[in-house]
Amino acid sequence: MLQGDGEYMKAVYASNNRDNRGSGDWIRDAVKAHEAHLIGYANRLLSGDLERAREAVQDTFLKLCRQPREKVEGRLPQWLFTVCRNRCFEIRRKEKRMTPLENTHLESMNAEQAHPAEAIQRGEDLERVRELIRELPERQQEIVRLKFQHGLSYKDISGITDLSVSNVGLLLHKAVNAIRQGINPDVGLTPTT
């Protein structure tokens, strides 16, 4: 949970007291379930500035505390990622710095490798994938991360990015093909439009 902000905790407790369904822990449960993912997402949107990312996520949860539960119920992850994304863009606009997304944090490799040479090769492959993702257009980077890192559906990504579901699918398809082509340029891919 985010630390050191009395206003944040007051808002959580106030929201819990307003909850008329008897499950006053819904905000705490949301923080527990989504905070780490949101910080990682915001950190990338804010070019690796962890403090600003935490601030954006804290603002996101403060906004959640002010929302009636029924307005976000059933679509909480989409709502949280959308609010967090908008807050990050607002921070970037205020600072008048529009920098491309930086390092990606793909899922860590399995620690148990059959041979050290395999671990080295997998590490090199992983770094190559990271490099290829950084070369994608910013929107495709964001969609790849939302889909594969955060496990969101096309519909949720559509709601977060204000793109149609089919456009999300098309951009994801193009991104995956570009990554495949970058990993193995000798393999011919079906042309995409």
N, C-alpha and C positions, 0 to 999 in steps of 0.2 A: 504494500500500500504506500502511496505517496506520503512522505514524511514532512513535518515541520510547518504545516499550514493550518492554523486554527480555524480559519474561515472554511476550509475544505471539510474538516471534521464536523463543524457546526452544521454545515449544509447537509452532510450525510445523516446526522442525527435528526435534523429538522425534517428531512425527507422521510426518514423512518417513522417519525411520529405522525406524519400526514398519511402514511399508507393505511388505507382503511380495509385491507384484505387480511391483516393479521400476519403478514410475512415481512416484517420491518427490515429484514436483512437483504432485500433484493438489490439495493445499491451496493452493499458490501460484497454480495455474491457477484455482481457485475464487475466490480473492480478486480476481485480475485480472478475471475475467469478471463478478463480481457486486457487488463492493464499492461502486462508484459508485451503482448502482441502490438498494442497501440503504441507503446514507447518505441519498439523496434521500427514500426511503420513511420512514426513521426520523426524518428532519428534520421531515417533515410531521406524523408522529404525535406528535412532541414539540414541536409549536407553533413550529417555526422555530429551535429551539436546536441549532445545528450541533455544538457541542462535546458535548452530551449524545447527539446522534445518532451521532457518531463513536464515543463510548464504547459505545453499544448495539451498533453493528456490530462493534466490536472484541470485545466479549463474545460475540457470535454466532460469530465466527470462532474464538475460543478454545474455545468449546463444540464446534465442528466438529473442532478438533484432537484433542479427547478422544473423538470418535466413531469407531468402526470404519468404515472406508470402505464396507464392504458394507451397512451399515445405512442409508446415505444415497444410495448409488449408484442412479441411475435416477430420483431425485426430489430432486436437490440444490437446485434453485431453490425448490421448495415448502418444503423443510426449512429453508433459510436464511431465507426470508421469515417462516415461522411462528415460528422461534426469535427472530428480530429483533423481530417484532411483540410476542411475549410479553415480551421484555426491555423494550421501550418501555413497555408497559402496567405492568410492574413498577416502572419508574422513575417513571411518572406516579403510581402508587398511593403509592409511598414519599414523594413530594413533596405528596401530597394535593391535587393540582391536576388536575382533569379539564376541560381547556379544549378547545373545538372545534378541528378541524383548520384551519390557516390557509392562507396563500398556496399555490397550486398552481403547479408549474413545468411547464406544457404544453410540448410540443416547440416549439423556436424556429421562427419563420417563415422561409421561403426568403428569403435576402438579396437575390436578384435580382428586383426588382419592375419591371413595365413602366412604372409612373408613380408619383411620390411620393404622389399622392392615394390610390392603391391601398394603398400601405404604411400610410398613416395609417388608412384604413378597416379594413384587416386587423388593425392594432394595436387599434383600438377594438372590433372583433368579438372578438378574443382576450381582451381584458379583460372583455368582457361574459360570455363563456363561463366565465372564471375566477370571476367574481362569482356566476354561476348555480351553479357547482359548490360554492362556499362556502355557498350557501343550502340545499343538499341535506342530508338527515340524515347524520350522521357515518358510519354504516355504508355508505350509498350512495356517499359521497365516497371512502371507502376502496376499494370495489369498482371504481369508475370509474378510480381511479388504478392499481390493480393490473392492470386489463385494458388500458387504453389507454396508460398511461405505461410500464408494465413488461412488457406483452405476455404476461401469464400466461393460461393457459387457465382455463375455468370450473372444471375439476377441481382445478387448483392453487389457485385462489382459494378454493374450497370447503374444501380442506385447511388453508389458512392461517386462514380466518375461522371455521371450525367450523360452516359453513352447508351445507345440501345443495346439490348442483349446480343443481337446479331453482330453489332459492331465490336463488342467485347470479344465475341468468338473469333471474328475475323482478325482483329489485332493480335489476339493470343496465338492464333494459327500462324500468322506471319512471324511473330516473335520466336516461336518454337522452331519454325523452319529456318530462320536466320541463325539460331543457335546451332541447330543440327548441321547446317551447311558450314558454319564456322568450325565445328568440331571435326567434321569429315568432309572437306571440300570435294573429294573425288566421287562421292556418291551423288548421283543426279536426283534432284527433287522435281516433283511435278510443279510446273509454273503456277504461281498464284497471281491473281489480278489485284 
